[in-house]
């Protein structure tokens, strides 16, 4: 019962009681007999129940209408000739476990969509919506990850215990239990672009106050190290630059990589909540905008302000030492390890940390590679003179530099990111995943693309397979879908729908039906010759990374 219902019922009860007392005498039961008072009580109770039923019916109808609109919008976007069955958007729905979305309270944060491993949910018109209920495997992670109170995503008909959502601990200044380490953005628990921008600005304010309190204790090269350059990190970096702070900004991918990879080209992004203005180092005006225009305005802001971002540099560890922090990183393209020391740290790493693992036998396989390419030595074998660039003969003694084979190196069979497709030639490669990252990786390993990425200009000599649990994700870019189907039609990519990996061997990969829950008992459906596997199935929460710094999660 809502508070308003209770108040109305009490008003009626007080009114009847007042009428009984206004008669001038008070018998044993007032102006009414015992049966009269019982009837009055039952009448008040029935009125309260009636109000609850009417309000519930109205709310259910509003949610049903919103879901129906989402269904029609989804059908139009996908080019379907008929609207999705109404049962998919019915609050009652099937009898088996499945998620129900309250579109009236959903803030469009993507949390439930991103966590679902079976593509049951998709973003439709800025809200989450169930689009494939028959694929639900009762994961319940969608309800756990929903940040709204009360939950906008609820798994019904389930007997599974649903745990509380665990988020890192921080105070009102965004400082964690580790003094000097601040936490902002998606990883804090509310995955909204506008919220992240505001937290980036507020975190710089908190860092400034923290540095004033330190008063120069624990000197370091930088005032603040900003790790993760999404909207929160960009906002903080821009303000740090404007205020003349000594900062280092580190991003393991490209700027705003999660947004660029999650939203399709030309996607209209809703700036939820609409009643909260964005006040930070980057702008976000209006109720929404096109993805490319939004990111383009951010890039222009950081360029005009001279903000320097270290892209493709992964943070491996943060440790406290002598009153400041040591940030250990690795430059992804060169594998060069770097250390920075800073007075404070702002973590804006997002809700996805390390890449999700396959968790199958053989995932840790490593082997030695003997490159076929030959290289010229750096020193002359005759006089030991150093070789000049692009010089095949020694300038001191005239001897010819004799080409030598490249040294062998150890490599992992399973990889979680494609850096350079040109490294792989004549290989048997399997890509696992159904999102934009997986599809783009499969295309780039099978073909050469034009500069704008919309056309295939040639074919590579790799043998590429694509393992997909069910079907392509609902938010896959149209250009990616067209290109991957072209690769499949040309026989350059072989797709295995409804399949997942059962086992990995040094020379093969074994597939099984994706709906099988017991991997050990599942029958193999295919055994494919394989050199490399690219697992692009999302990212795991950075809990271990945060706990390694001493940050409490709860």
Buried (B, 14 or more C-beta within 10 A) or exposed (E): EEEEBEEBBEEBBEEBBEEBEEEEEEEEEBBBEEEBBEEBEEBBEEBBEEBEEEBEEEEEEEBBEBBBBBBBBBBEBEEEEEBBEEEBBBBEBBEEBBBBBBBEBBBBBBBBBBBBBBBBBBBBBBBBBBBBBEBBBBBBBBBBBBBBEEBBBBBBEBEEEEEEEEBBBBEEEBBBEBEBBBBBBBBBBBBBBBBBBBBBBBBBEBBBEBBEEBEEEBEBEBBBBBBBBBBBBBBBBBBBBEBEBEBBBBBBBEBBBBBBBBBBBEBEBBBBEEEEEBBBBBBBEEEBBBBEEBBEBBBEBBEEBEBEBBBBBBBEEBEBEEEBBBBBBBBBEEEEEBEBBBBBBBBBBBBBBBBBEBEBBBBEBEEEEEEEEEEEEEEBEEEEEEBEEEEEEBEEEEEEBEEEEEEEEEBEBBBBBBEEBEEBEEBBBBBBBBBBBBBBBBBBBBBBBEEEBBBBEEEBEBBBBBBBBBEBBBBBBEBBBEBBEBBBEEEBBBBBEBBBBBBBEEEBBBBBBBEBEEBEEBEEBBEBEBBBBBBBBBBBBBBEBBEEBEBEEE
